[in-house]
Amino acid sequence: MNNNEHKLQYYHNIGDKYTVCCEVPDKEELMLHLGMSLTFDKVIIPIKIGFAKCHPKDKYIRKLGKEVSSQNLNPCDFFLDQIRFIDNNYYVVHLCAKIQGYATMIEMEVQKNIKRVYFVDFKHFKL
């Protein structure tokens, strides 16, 4: 397994029949960007994201959604929107972007004693 595959994480929405693939940044890389938020007004974090939507009449298959969304990975510039501290060991980072006429929000969890960053939520709204 190469290092890139290791960073891919997926969000599945079974009700709306779509899958999102996100190349999650390393914790150290994300921490550098978060540190920049103390001195800059607008912090941009480049993240690759891919999307796969199933036709409403078709059966949703998670494995196929993962395959298609990972093939559709494109680099996007996300803006740091908010950092929400849950407690001393855990916080959530909200990132926003405008992608092809949609407002896109992703949410990532960061825990103090865990090296990995987790992609936990995705929202996509037509502008």
C-alpha positions in Angstrom: 0.0 0.0 0.0 1.5 3.3 -1.0 1.3 6.4 1.3 -1.4 8.0 -0.9 -3.9 5.1 -0.5 -3.4 5.3 3.2 -4.7 8.9 3.3 -7.9 8.3 1.3 -11.1 8.3 3.4 -14.7 8.0 2.3 -18.0 9.5 3.4 -21.1 7.5 2.3 -24.6 9.0 2.2 -26.9 6.0 1.6 -30.1 8.0 1.7 -29.0 10.4 -1.1 -27.0 7.7 -2.8 -23.6 9.3 -3.0 -20.0 8.7 -1.9 -17.2 11.3 -1.4 -13.5 10.4 -1.4 -11.2 12.8 0.4 -7.4 12.7 0.5 -7.0 13.7 4.1 -3.9 15.8 5.0 -1.3 14.5 7.5 -1.9 15.7 11.0 1.4 17.7 11.0 0.4 19.4 7.7 -3.0 20.3 9.0 -1.5 21.6 12.2 0.8 24.0 10.2 -2.3 25.4 8.3 -4.2 25.8 11.6 -1.2 27.6 13.1 -1.3 30.0 10.1 -4.9 30.9 11.0 -3.5 32.8 14.0 -1.7 35.3 11.7 -3.6 35.3 8.4 -7.2 36.3 7.7 -7.8 33.6 5.1 -6.1 30.2 5.3 -6.3 27.9 2.2 -5.8 24.2 2.6 -5.4 22.2 -0.7 -7.3 18.9 -0.5 -8.1 16.4 -3.2 -11.8 15.4 -3.2 -13.9 13.1 -5.5 -17.6 12.6 -5.8 -19.8 9.8 -7.1 -23.6 9.9 -7.2 -25.9 7.1 -8.0 -29.0 7.6 -10.1 -32.1 7.6 -7.9 -33.6 4.5 -9.7 -30.3 2.5 -9.4 -29.2 0.4 -6.4 -26.5 2.1 -4.3 -23.4 0.0 -3.9 -20.7 1.4 -1.5 -17.9 -0.5 -3.2 -18.7 1.0 -6.6 -19.1 4.5 -5.0 -15.6 4.2 -3.4 -14.1 3.1 -6.8 -15.7 5.9 -8.8 -15.2 8.7 -6.3 -11.5 7.8 -5.9 -11.1 8.0 -9.7 -12.7 11.4 -9.7 -10.2 13.0 -7.2 -9.5 16.7 -8.1 -7.5 19.2 -6.1 -9.6 21.9 -4.4 -8.7 24.9 -2.3 -10.6 24.8 1.0 -10.8 27.7 3.3 -10.5 27.3 7.0 -14.0 28.2 8.3 -14.0 27.2 12.0 -12.1 25.2 14.6 -14.4 23.8 17.3 -12.7 22.6 20.5 -14.6 19.7 22.2 -12.2 19.3 25.0 -8.4 19.4 25.6 -7.8 16.2 23.6 -10.3 16.6 20.7 -11.4 19.2 18.2 -13.2 19.5 14.9 -12.1 21.5 11.8 -14.6 22.9 9.4 -13.4 23.6 5.8 -15.3 25.2 3.0 -14.9 25.5 -0.8 -16.9 26.5 -3.9 -16.7 23.6 -6.3 -18.5 23.8 -9.7 -21.4 26.0 -8.5 -21.8 24.2 -5.2 -20.8 25.3 -1.7 -19.0 22.4 -0.1 -18.2 21.9 3.6 -16.1 19.1 5.0 -15.4 18.3 8.6 -12.4 16.6 10.1 -11.7 15.3 13.6 -8.3 15.7 15.2 -7.4 14.0 18.5 -4.4 14.9 20.5 -3.0 11.4 21.0 -3.8 9.9 17.6 -1.7 10.6 14.6 -4.5 10.3 12.0 -7.0 13.0 10.9 -10.5 11.6 10.3 -12.9 12.8 7.5 -16.2 12.7 9.3 -18.8 14.9 7.5 -19.6 16.3 4.1 -22.2 18.8 2.9 -22.8 20.0 -0.6 -25.3 22.8 -1.5 -26.2 24.3 -4.9 -25.5 28.0 -5.0 
